[in-house]
């Protein structure tokens, strides 16, 4: 998969006043994308060179629906995203091309931490739906590996946020939203006809759905919970302030009746805190 965007696919105006021509510039790699590329490629090479290592990681980190017990091992939902088909390097190559071209734009837009969370959540969503539909009998039981769910999640997010993107499907440039619709159609048909890799297409669709849901819902949920948190925070502060005032009133009554020498260390400290608080309020 290749992709053009405004950062690295721009028109050059001819000095002679002729028609502008398009040329491709490769995106500047970002920190998380770089690390993901290194980890994916590094694990793949290690698995080819060291067979015991390959046996271990594929046994313990691929999504396995042949076993209920293994299906419930949640670390596999993350681990499987870094494993690829050792019999075909194209599985890794195509996913890493998608990561390289799509990832930097999203990471720059969202910052590294949010991008990594998004990437792993899309991949995990693919694993979850693969497990569910496999055990429901919609698709055959099997093993799931690969970063495709996360990559397709990025594709969906970019289709929503950056509709000017162009991607290649079978070597033909296609607007990213049209490409997304074509892929969704192909995946749905393959799943319902139980075609080759129908289970993998379940993960692809789930990754895309997670990517779209994240883009649409995250801002709304963030605002909602941010407002709720601020309200709760102010309510908590107001309650604490009222409690402090009641305690100060009690202490002052005690001082009036018994003298300041009757105060405990805790009561004296409470008065000091109340005094500091009033001094801070007077500054504003």
WOVEN-V962947 format. One record per residue. N is the residue number from 1. NEAR is the number of other C-alpha atoms within 10 Angstrom. Layout:
# WOVEN-V962947
N;NEAR
N;NEAR
This chain:
# WOVEN-V962947
1;18
2;18
3;23
4;23
5;20
6;12
7;12
8;14
9;17
10;15
11;13
12;11
13;12
14;10
15;8
16;6
17;7
18;8
19;11
20;12
21;10
22;11
23;11
24;14
25;14
26;14
27;18
28;12
29;16
30;17
31;13
32;17
33;23
34;14
35;12
36;17
37;17
38;13
39;14
40;19
41;18
42;12
43;17
44;19
45;13
46;13
47;20
48;13
49;11
50;10
51;10
52;11
53;14
54;18
55;11
56;11
57;16
58;20
59;14
60;15
61;22
62;25
63;30
64;26
65;21
66;15
67;12
68;11
69;9
70;17
71;21
72;15
73;13
74;14
75;15
76;23
77;24
78;19
79;21
80;24
81;27
82;22
83;24
84;26
85;13
86;14
87;8
88;9
89;11
90;12
91;17
92;21
93;14
94;16
95;21
96;23
97;16
98;21
99;25
100;24
101;21
102;26
103;27
104;22
105;21
106;23
107;21
108;13
109;12
110;13
111;15
112;17
113;11
114;12
115;21
116;18
117;10
118;23
119;27
120;21
121;21
122;34
123;31
124;27
125;26
126;32
127;32
128;22
129;18
130;32
131;27
132;15
133;17
134;19
135;17
136;11
137;9
138;16
139;23
140;17
141;18
142;16
143;17
144;27
145;24
146;24
147;32
148;28
149;33
150;30
151;29
152;30
153;30
154;27
155;27
156;27
157;24
158;23
159;22
160;16
161;15
162;17
163;14
164;15
165;20
166;21
167;25
168;15
169;15
170;8
171;9
172;9
173;16
174;17
175;17
176;24
177;20
178;14
179;19
180;19
181;13
182;13
183;18
184;17
185;12
186;12
187;22
188;15
189;14
190;18
191;19
192;11
193;11
194;14
195;13
196;10
197;15
198;21
199;27
200;24
201;25
202;28
203;31
204;29
205;27
206;25
207;33
208;29
209;20
210;27
211;29
212;22
213;15
214;18
215;16
216;14
217;10
218;12
219;10
220;11
221;12
222;11
223;11
224;11
225;11
226;12
227;12
228;12
229;12
230;11
231;12
232;12
233;12
234;12
235;12
236;12
237;12
238;12
239;12
240;12
241;14
242;12
243;12
244;16
245;15
246;12
247;16
248;20
249;13
250;13
251;20
252;17
253;12
254;14
255;14
256;10
257;10
258;11
259;11
260;13
261;8
262;13
263;15
264;11
265;9
266;9
267;16
268;16
269;12
270;17
271;19
272;13
273;14
274;17
275;13
276;12
277;12
278;11
279;11
280;10
281;9
282;8
283;6
284;5
